Amino acid sequence: MELNQTIKTIDSLKSELDKLRPIPEESMDRYMQKIRLDWNYHSNSIEGNTLSLNETKQLILYGITAKGKPIRDHIEMQGHNKALHRLEDIVHKEINITENLIKEFHKLILVEPYDSDAEINPGNYKKTGNYLYTKTNERIDFEPPKEVPRLMNELVNWLNNHIDPPKRKKNKYDLHPLLIAAGFHSQFIKIHPFGDGNGRTARIIMNLILMLTGYVPAIIKLDDRDIYYNVLNESSQSDPEPLASFIGNQLIHSLELMIKAAKGESIEDPDDLDKKLALLQKEIDAEDEENEIKEKLTVQAFKNTLDNWGYNLLEKLAATTAKFNSFYDSPKHNVYLHLQNLNIHTPYINFTDQLKFDEIKEFWNNEGINLEQETHEAELRFGAHFGGFIKGGLNPFRCNYTIEVKFEQYHYTVITPLLSGQDEYGNIKTDKQEIKKLLHQPLTEDEINSINKTWGETLLQHLETNRAKLKNGK
């Protein structure tokens, strides 16, 4: 797509998005959580961070570290996430982008000083020269340290001359914000003002420019790294078009995603299907090992299931359950863990809206728990308990259902309640949906979504059936 057409498409989508404002808080939170996760993963992975997308999610959302991965990768991923939250704090303010703000972002990203080929001091310009080698073994030298203060001062002044608050207020620019963002990014990389973290800092400031001017973040993905590097080499502050065209395509995707979120539609990336198909193919290729017992139930194995997929399942179930709170008086839900043969259990961990995991995680610090100990039975329960139906009059009905995950010596079973119609007296008949797997086999994202969907349908069917009985005077 030609750059002029790209810009027309971007501005058309922005106009469509502006008509949907104000965007519901829930939709905006859903969008920003996805954007933050993608941004954290891809921007760090481009620079060599080894955490996978799922490991990034586990670290950012639950604080779970990935076994065998460098501690530095965890530190920088968490630092980058803090930088994104800082960006969200300031993006609606009438600010100028300053050198101090750029240094602040750099310090958040790299967190603490460390030694590589040169001493890295987060938040401070480089003191030694830096360079890189291209794939063709060509050396590219960046600007020498003594030139950095002058060049950065000139770049920041250039930027603020284009997007100072008065121009943002009038929404009138002598260059389109896409070209301003690309021009800044290109020149920043050519200066390479820091010893490390230049790419991540450049992408944060690039997106800050776009967001301050009313657009959304453009996420550059790991799969596009080679294209990204090529257009960076072809671009400059005075001729940013190759990079602008590339960034523009990512911006179109982000705008389309936010429009979907604003409309309450799914914002799952289309290319997620390809990832799932690739995972499915990998599972099919390994079918010969499908039924091989590889793990025996221990306290540690039980804990690992929570770390690997249990918290994800509980979080989704809690979000779905909370959607029904407004229909009932005094909703009160809970989670319960029990190691039966060891007689160790949590109290019922109660919540109403959003499930917090601190009490569950604290359970493992119990002095009586030996993580290496074998256990023959364990269970995880998620219970939804609703008081009387608010519009129930003299006969308000209640709603109580429980999902159970039962662990035995070599396998576990997820049991989800399933409504199967009514008997001759109009009473609800209950069935169940079961997923049984070996201990070493985690629930897949599709299976978790299926369980959550069945759960939501059960709660809805209960509500609709009992409400119909009330209307009919039964």
VEXDREN-2710 file (C-alpha; in Angstrom, 1 decimal):
% VEXDREN-2710
k/r/px/py/pz
1/MET/0.0/0.0/0.0
2/GLU/1.4/3.4/-0.9
3/LEU/2.1/5.8/2.0
4/ASN/-0.6/8.3/1.0
5/GLN/-3.2/5.5/0.9
6/THR/-1.9/4.1/4.2
7/ILE/-2.4/7.5/5.9
8/LYS/-5.9/7.9/4.4
9/THR/-6.8/4.5/5.8
10/ILE/-5.3/5.3/9.2
11/ASP/-7.2/8.6/9.5
12/SER/-10.4/7.0/8.3
13/LEU/-10.1/4.3/11.0
14/LYS/-9.2/7.0/13.6
15/SER/-12.4/8.9/12.6
16/GLU/-14.4/5.7/13.0
17/LEU/-12.9/5.1/16.4
18/ASP/-13.5/8.7/17.6
19/LYS/-17.2/8.3/16.9
20/LEU/-17.3/5.3/19.2
21/ARG/-15.8/7.3/22.1
22/PRO/-16.1/7.3/25.1
23/ILE/-15.1/3.6/25.0
24/PRO/-16.5/1.5/27.9
25/GLU/-13.9/1.1/30.6
26/GLU/-14.1/-2.8/30.4
27/SER/-13.4/-2.7/26.6
28/MET/-10.5/-0.3/27.0
29/ASP/-9.0/-2.4/29.8
30/ARG/-9.3/-5.5/27.6
31/TYR/-7.6/-3.8/24.7
32/MET/-4.8/-2.3/26.7
33/GLN/-4.1/-5.6/28.4
34/LYS/-3.6/-7.3/25.1
35/ILE/-1.6/-4.4/23.7
36/ARG/0.7/-4.4/26.7
37/LEU/1.2/-8.1/26.5
38/ASP/2.0/-8.0/22.8
39/TRP/4.2/-4.9/23.2
40/ASN/6.2/-6.3/26.1
41/TYR/6.8/-9.6/24.3
42/HIS/7.6/-8.5/20.8
43/SER/9.7/-5.4/21.7
44/ASN/11.8/-7.4/24.1
45/SER/12.0/-10.4/21.8
46/ILE/13.3/-8.3/18.9
47/GLU/16.3/-7.5/21.2
48/GLY/16.9/-11.1/22.1
49/ASN/14.8/-11.7/25.2
50/THR/14.2/-15.4/25.5
51/LEU/10.8/-15.4/27.3
52/SER/8.0/-16.9/25.2
53/LEU/4.6/-15.1/24.8
54/ASN/3.0/-17.4/27.4
55/GLU/6.0/-17.0/29.8
56/THR/5.7/-13.2/29.4
57/LYS/2.0/-13.5/30.2
58/GLN/2.6/-15.6/33.3
59/LEU/5.3/-13.2/34.5
60/ILE/3.4/-9.9/33.8
61/LEU/0.0/-11.1/35.1
62/TYR/0.9/-13.5/37.9
63/GLY/4.6/-12.9/38.7
64/ILE/5.5/-16.5/37.7
65/THR/9.1/-16.8/36.5
66/ALA/10.1/-19.3/33.7
67/LYS/12.3/-22.1/34.8
68/GLY/15.7/-22.1/33.1
69/LYS/15.4/-18.6/31.6
70/PRO/18.0/-15.8/32.4
71/ILE/17.1/-13.6/35.4
72/ARG/18.0/-10.6/33.3
73/ASP/15.3/-11.4/30.8
74/HIS/12.7/-11.4/33.7
75/ILE/14.0/-8.1/35.1
76/GLU/13.9/-6.3/31.8
77/MET/10.5/-7.7/30.9
78/GLN/9.0/-6.4/34.2
79/GLY/10.9/-3.1/33.8
80/HIS/9.4/-2.7/30.3
81/ASN/5.9/-3.4/31.6
82/LYS/6.4/-0.6/34.2
83/ALA/7.5/1.7/31.4
84/LEU/4.2/1.0/29.6
85/HIS/2.2/1.7/32.7
86/ARG/4.1/5.0/33.1
87/LEU/3.3/5.8/29.4
88/GLU/-0.4/5.3/30.1
89/ASP/-0.2/7.6/33.1
90/ILE/1.0/10.6/31.1
91/VAL/-0.4/10.1/27.6
92/HIS/-3.5/12.2/28.3
93/LYS/-1.6/15.1/29.8
94/GLU/-0.5/18.2/28.0
95/ILE/3.2/17.4/28.1
96/ASN/6.3/18.0/26.0
97/ILE/8.6/15.0/25.5
98/THR/11.9/15.9/27.1
99/GLU/15.3/14.3/27.3
100/ASN/14.6/13.7/31.0
101/LEU/11.4/11.8/30.1
102/ILE/13.3/9.7/27.6
103/LYS/16.0/8.9/30.2
104/GLU/13.2/8.0/32.7
105/PHE/11.8/5.5/30.2
106/HIS/15.2/4.1/29.5
107/LYS/15.8/3.6/33.3
108/LEU/12.5/1.9/33.7
109/ILE/13.3/-0.5/30.9
110/LEU/16.8/-1.6/31.9
111/VAL/16.1/-1.3/35.7
112/GLU/19.7/-1.5/37.0
113/PRO/23.3/-1.0/35.9
114/TYR/25.2/-4.0/34.4
115/ASP/28.3/-4.8/32.4
116/SER/28.1/-6.1/28.9
117/ASP/30.7/-5.0/26.2
118/ALA/30.4/-1.6/27.8
119/GLU/29.1/-0.4/31.2
120/ILE/25.4/0.1/31.0
121/ASN/24.0/2.8/33.3
122/PRO/20.2/3.1/32.9
123/GLY/18.9/6.6/32.4
124/ASN/22.3/8.0/31.3
125/TYR/23.7/8.6/27.9
126/LYS/26.5/6.3/26.7
127/LYS/30.1/7.0/27.7
128/THR/31.7/4.7/25.1
129/GLY/31.1/4.3/21.4
130/ASN/28.7/1.7/20.1
131/TYR/28.1/-0.1/16.8
132/LEU/26.6/-3.2/15.3
133/TYR/27.3/-5.6/12.5
134/THR/24.7/-6.3/9.8
135/LYS/23.9/-9.8/8.4
136/THR/26.4/-9.1/5.6
137/ASN/29.0/-8.4/8.3
138/GLU/29.0/-4.7/7.6
139/ARG/29.9/-2.6/10.6
140/ILE/27.6/0.4/11.4
141/ASP/29.0/2.9/13.9
142/PHE/26.6/5.2/15.8
143/GLU/27.2/8.8/16.8
144/PRO/30.1/9.2/19.3
145/PRO/29.3/9.9/22.9
146/LYS/30.5/13.5/22.8
147/GLU/27.9/14.3/20.1
148/VAL/24.9/12.7/21.9
149/PRO/23.8/15.7/24.1
150/ARG/23.8/18.1/21.2
151/LEU/22.1/15.7/18.8
152/MET/19.5/14.6/21.3
153/ASN/18.7/18.2/22.2
154/GLU/18.2/19.0/18.5
155/LEU/16.0/15.9/18.0
156/VAL/13.8/16.7/21.0
157/ASN/13.4/20.3/19.9
158/TRP/12.5/19.2/16.4
159/LEU/9.9/16.8/17.9
160/ASN/8.3/19.4/20.1
161/ASN/8.2/22.0/17.3
162/HIS/6.0/19.5/15.5
163/ILE/3.7/18.2/18.3
164/ASP/3.7/20.8/21.1
165/PRO/0.4/20.9/23.2
166/PRO/-1.0/23.9/21.2
167/LYS/-0.7/22.0/17.9
168/ARG/-2.2/18.8/19.6
169/LYS/-5.1/20.9/20.9
170/LYS/-5.9/22.2/17.4
171/ASN/-5.1/18.8/15.8
172/LYS/-3.1/20.5/13.1
173/TYR/0.4/19.4/12.1
174/ASP/2.7/20.4/9.3
175/LEU/3.7/16.7/9.1
176/HIS/1.4/13.8/9.7
177/PRO/2.0/12.3/13.1
178/LEU/3.0/9.0/11.5
179/LEU/5.8/10.7/9.7
180/ILE/6.9/12.6/12.8
181/ALA/7.0/9.3/14.8
182/ALA/9.0/7.6/12.1
183/GLY/11.4/10.5/11.7
184/PHE/12.0/10.6/15.4
185/HIS/12.5/6.8/15.6
186/SER/14.9/6.8/12.7
187/GLN/17.1/9.6/14.0
188/PHE/17.1/8.2/17.6
189/ILE/18.4/4.9/16.3
190/LYS/21.1/6.7/14.2
191/ILE/22.2/8.5/17.4
192/HIS/21.9/5.4/19.6
193/PRO/22.3/7.6/22.7
194/PHE/22.4/4.8/25.2
195/GLY/24.7/1.9/25.7
196/ASP/21.8/-0.6/25.5
197/GLY/18.0/-0.5/25.2
198/ASN/17.9/2.0/22.3
199/GLY/15.4/0.0/20.3
200/ARG/12.9/-0.5/23.1
201/THR/13.2/3.1/24.1
202/ALA/12.8/4.3/20.5
203/ARG/9.6/2.2/20.1
204/ILE/8.1/3.5/23.3
205/ILE/8.7/7.2/22.4
206/MET/7.5/6.5/18.8
207/ASN/4.2/5.2/20.3
208/LEU/4.0/8.0/22.8
209/ILE/4.1/10.4/19.9
210/LEU/1.3/8.5/18.1
211/MET/-0.8/8.3/21.3
212/LEU/-0.3/12.0/22.2
213/THR/-1.6/12.9/18.8
214/GLY/-4.7/10.8/19.2
215/TYR/-3.7/7.5/17.7
216/VAL/-2.9/4.1/19.2
217/PRO/0.3/2.2/19.7
218/ALA/1.8/0.4/16.7
219/ILE/3.3/-3.0/17.7
220/ILE/6.2/-4.2/15.7
221/LYS/6.3/-8.0/15.8
222/LEU/9.2/-10.3/16.2
223/ASP/8.3/-12.1/12.9
224/ASP/8.8/-8.7/11.1
225/ARG/12.2/-8.0/12.6
226/ASP/14.2/-8.3/9.4
227/ILE/11.8/-6.0/7.4
228/TYR/11.8/-3.5/10.3
229/TYR/15.6/-3.4/10.4
230/ASN/15.7/-2.9/6.6
231/VAL/13.3/0.0/6.5
232/LEU/15.1/1.6/9.5
233/ASN/18.3/1.5/7.5
234/GLU/16.5/3.1/4.5
235/SER/15.0/5.9/6.5
236/SER/16.2/9.1/8.0
237/GLN/14.7/12.1/9.9
238/SER/14.3/14.0/6.7
239/ASP/13.1/11.0/4.7
240/PRO/11.1/8.7/7.0
241/GLU/8.8/7.3/4.4
242/PRO/10.1/3.6/4.3
243/LEU/9.7/3.3/8.1
244/ALA/6.5/5.3/8.1
245/SER/4.9/2.9/5.6
246/PHE/5.9/-0.1/7.7
247/ILE/4.7/1.4/11.0
248/GLY/1.6/2.6/9.3
249/ASN/0.5/-1.0/8.5
250/GLN/1.0/-2.0/12.2
251/LEU/-1.0/1.1/13.2
252/ILE/-3.9/0.1/10.9
253/HIS/-3.9/-3.3/12.7
254/SER/-4.0/-1.6/16.1
255/LEU/-6.8/0.8/15.1
256/GLU/-8.9/-2.1/13.8
257/LEU/-8.3/-4.0/17.0
258/MET/-9.4/-1.1/19.1
259/ILE/-12.5/-0.5/17.0
260/LYS/-13.4/-4.2/17.6
261/ALA/-12.8/-3.8/21.3
262/ALA/-15.0/-0.6/21.4
263/LYS/-17.8/-2.5/19.7
264/GLY/-17.5/-5.4/22.2
265/GLU/-16.1/-7.8/19.6
266/SER/-13.3/-10.4/20.0
267/ILE/-9.8/-8.9/19.7
268/GLU/-8.0/-12.2/19.3
269/ASP/-5.4/-11.8/16.5
270/PRO/-6.2/-13.6/13.3
271/ASP/-2.7/-15.0/13.2
272/ASP/-3.4/-16.7/16.5
273/LEU/-5.2/-19.4/14.5
274/ASP/-2.0/-20.2/12.7
275/LYS/-0.2/-20.6/16.0
276/LYS/-2.9/-22.9/17.3
277/LEU/-2.8/-25.0/14.1
278/ALA/1.0/-25.2/14.4
279/LEU/0.5/-26.4/18.1
280/LEU/-2.1/-28.9/17.0
281/GLN/0.2/-30.3/14.3
282/LYS/3.0/-30.6/16.9
283/GLU/0.6/-32.5/19.2
284/ILE/-0.5/-34.8/16.3
285/ASP/3.2/-35.5/15.5
286/ALA/3.7/-36.6/19.1
287/GLU/0.6/-38.8/19.3
288/ASP/2.7/-42.0/19.9
289/GLU/3.7/-40.5/23.3
290/GLU/0.2/-39.3/24.0
291/ASN/-0.7/-41.9/26.6
292/GLU/2.8/-42.3/28.2
293/ILE/2.7/-41.7/32.0
294/LYS/5.4/-39.1/32.7
295/GLU/4.5/-37.7/36.0
296/LYS/3.2/-38.9/39.4
297/LEU/1.1/-36.7/41.7
298/THR/3.2/-34.8/44.3
299/VAL/2.4/-31.6/46.2
300/GLN/4.8/-29.9/43.8
301/ALA/3.0/-31.3/40.7
302/PHE/-0.3/-30.0/42.1
303/LYS/1.3/-26.6/42.6
304/ASN/2.7/-26.7/39.1
305/THR/-0.7/-27.1/37.6
306/LEU/-1.8/-23.8/39.2
307/ASP/1.3/-22.0/37.9
308/ASN/1.0/-23.5/34.4
309/TRP/-2.7/-23.2/33.7
310/GLY/-4.8/-23.2/36.9
311/TYR/-4.6/-19.4/37.5
312/ASN/-5.5/-18.8/33.9
313/LEU/-8.6/-21.0/34.2
314/LEU/-9.6/-19.5/37.6
315/GLU/-9.2/-15.9/36.3
316/LYS/-11.5/-16.6/33.3
317/LEU/-14.1/-18.4/35.4
318/ALA/-14.1/-15.5/37.9
319/ALA/-14.6/-12.9/35.1
320/THR/-17.5/-14.9/33.6
321/THR/-19.2/-15.5/37.0
322/ALA/-19.0/-11.8/38.0
323/LYS/-21.1/-10.9/34.9
324/PHE/-24.1/-12.5/36.7
325/ASN/-23.7/-10.7/40.0
326/SER/-26.2/-7.9/39.2
327/PHE/-29.1/-10.4/38.8
328/TYR/-28.8/-11.7/42.3
329/ASP/-28.8/-10.5/45.9
330/SER/-25.5/-11.0/47.8
331/PRO/-23.3/-12.9/45.3
332/LYS/-20.4/-14.6/47.1
333/HIS/-18.0/-16.9/45.2
334/ASN/-15.0/-19.0/46.4
335/VAL/-12.0/-21.1/45.6
336/TYR/-10.8/-24.1/47.7
337/LEU/-7.7/-26.3/47.6
338/HIS/-7.4/-29.6/49.4
339/LEU/-4.7/-32.2/49.7
340/GLN/-7.0/-35.0/51.0
341/ASN/-4.7/-37.7/52.3
342/LEU/-2.4/-35.1/53.9
343/ASN/-5.4/-33.3/55.4
344/ILE/-4.0/-29.9/54.3
345/HIS/-6.4/-27.4/52.8
346/THR/-7.0/-23.7/52.4
347/PRO/-10.0/-22.0/54.0
348/TYR/-12.6/-21.0/51.4
349/ILE/-11.1/-18.1/49.6
350/ASN/-14.1/-15.8/49.0
351/PHE/-14.5/-13.1/46.4
352/THR/-17.3/-11.3/44.7
353/ASP/-15.9/-9.6/41.6
354/GLN/-12.3/-10.2/40.8
355/LEU/-10.4/-13.2/42.2
356/LYS/-7.1/-12.3/43.8
357/PHE/-4.4/-15.0/43.9
358/ASP/-2.4/-13.8/46.9
359/GLU/-4.2/-16.1/49.4
360/ILE/-3.8/-19.1/47.1
361/LYS/-0.1/-18.4/46.6
362/GLU/0.4/-17.9/50.4
363/PHE/-1.0/-21.4/50.9
364/TRP/2.3/-22.9/49.6
365/ASN/4.2/-21.1/52.4
366/ASN/2.5/-23.2/55.0
367/GLU/5.2/-24.7/57.2
368/GLY/3.5/-28.1/57.1
369/ILE/3.7/-28.5/53.4
370/ASN/6.5/-30.5/51.9
371/LEU/6.4/-29.9/48.2
372/GLU/8.3/-33.1/47.4
373/GLN/5.7/-35.2/49.3
374/GLU/3.6/-37.6/47.3
375/THR/-0.2/-37.3/47.6
376/HIS/-2.8/-39.7/46.3
377/GLU/-5.6/-37.2/46.0
378/ALA/-6.0/-33.5/45.6
379/GLU/-8.7/-31.1/44.4
380/LEU/-9.3/-27.6/43.3
381/ARG/-12.8/-26.2/43.5
382/PHE/-14.4/-23.1/42.1
383/GLY/-17.8/-22.3/43.5
384/ALA/-20.4/-19.7/42.3
385/HIS/-22.9/-18.8/45.0
386/PHE/-25.7/-16.3/44.3
387/GLY/-28.3/-15.1/46.8
388/GLY/-32.0/-14.7/45.7
389/PHE/-32.9/-13.5/42.2
390/ILE/-33.4/-9.8/42.7
391/LYS/-36.7/-9.7/40.7
392/GLY/-37.9/-12.9/42.3
393/GLY/-40.6/-11.4/44.6
394/LEU/-41.8/-13.8/47.2
395/ASN/-40.0/-16.8/45.7
396/PRO/-36.5/-15.7/44.8
397/PHE/-34.4/-18.6/43.5
398/ARG/-30.8/-19.1/44.2
399/CYS/-27.9/-20.3/42.1
400/ASN/-25.1/-22.5/43.3
401/TYR/-22.7/-24.4/41.1
402/THR/-19.1/-25.8/41.5
403/ILE/-16.4/-26.7/39.0
404/GLU/-14.0/-29.3/40.4
405/VAL/-10.6/-30.4/39.3
406/LYS/-9.9/-33.8/40.8
407/PHE/-6.3/-35.0/40.9
408/GLU/-5.4/-38.7/41.2
409/GLN/-2.1/-40.6/41.1
410/TYR/-1.4/-40.1/37.4
411/HIS/-4.1/-37.9/36.0
412/TYR/-6.6/-35.2/36.7
413/THR/-10.2/-34.6/35.7
414/VAL/-12.0/-31.2/35.2
415/ILE/-15.7/-31.6/36.0
416/THR/-17.9/-28.8/34.7
417/PRO/-21.7/-28.7/35.5
418/LEU/-23.9/-28.9/32.5
419/LEU/-27.7/-28.4/32.4
420/SER/-29.6/-31.0/30.3
421/GLY/-33.1/-29.7/30.3
422/GLN/-36.0/-30.1/32.7
423/ASP/-37.9/-33.1/34.2
424/GLU/-41.7/-33.4/34.0
425/TYR/-42.1/-31.1/37.0
426/GLY/-40.1/-28.3/35.5
427/ASN/-37.0/-29.0/37.7
428/ILE/-33.6/-28.5/36.1
429/LYS/-31.7/-31.7/35.3
430/THR/-28.0/-31.5/35.8
431/ASP/-25.3/-33.4/33.9
432/LYS/-21.6/-32.8/33.6
433/GLN/-18.8/-32.2/31.1
434/GLU/-15.5/-33.9/31.9
435/ILE/-12.0/-33.4/30.5
436/LYS/-9.5/-36.0/31.7
437/LYS/-5.7/-35.7/31.1
438/LEU/-2.4/-37.1/32.3
439/LEU/-0.7/-34.9/34.9
440/HIS/2.0/-33.8/32.6
441/GLN/-0.5/-32.6/30.0
442/PRO/-1.7/-29.0/30.7
443/LEU/-5.1/-27.7/29.7
444/THR/-4.8/-25.9/26.4
445/GLU/-6.1/-22.4/25.8
446/ASP/-8.9/-23.9/23.7
447/GLU/-9.9/-26.3/26.5
448/ILE/-9.9/-23.5/29.1
449/ASN/-12.1/-21.4/26.8
450/SER/-14.4/-24.3/26.3
451/ILE/-14.8/-24.9/30.0
452/ASN/-15.4/-21.2/30.6
453/LYS/-18.0/-21.1/27.8
454/THR/-19.9/-24.1/29.2
455/TRP/-19.7/-22.6/32.7
456/GLY/-21.2/-19.3/31.4
457/GLU/-24.0/-21.2/29.5
458/THR/-24.9/-23.2/32.6
459/LEU/-25.3/-20.0/34.7
460/LEU/-27.3/-18.3/32.0
461/GLN/-29.5/-21.4/31.4
462/HIS/-30.2/-21.6/35.2
463/LEU/-31.2/-17.9/35.3
464/GLU/-33.4/-18.1/32.2
465/THR/-35.2/-21.4/33.2
466/ASN/-35.9/-20.3/36.8
467/ARG/-37.1/-16.9/35.6
468/ALA/-39.5/-18.5/33.2
469/LYS/-40.9/-20.7/36.0
470/LEU/-41.5/-17.5/38.1
471/LYS/-43.4/-15.9/35.2
472/ASN/-45.5/-19.0/34.8
473/GLY/-46.3/-19.0/38.5
474/LYS/-44.5/-22.2/39.3
END
